[in-house]
């Protein structure tokens, strides 16, 4: 019996990969109330609710601008496996 457990919480490195922003950018946006705040899981551990990250992403405005041709190219191969792992765990 192979039981798949739905992921509820996501840590900062995985959030950064999911929304294609840097960890520092996410931390700044949290401080400026532009990104969901993490939840306290224990005395020294925080993580984001997956559904809050998904809601934030869905509610971003649609851009009229196209990204530059080289956006994300360098990190694409590095992050591809992590994105796939994050999606499978969700």
Secondary structure by P-SEA (a helix, b strand, c coil): cbbbbbbccccaaaaaaaacccaaaaaaaaaaccbbbbbbcccccccccaaaaaaaaaacccccccccccccccccccaaaaaaaaaaac
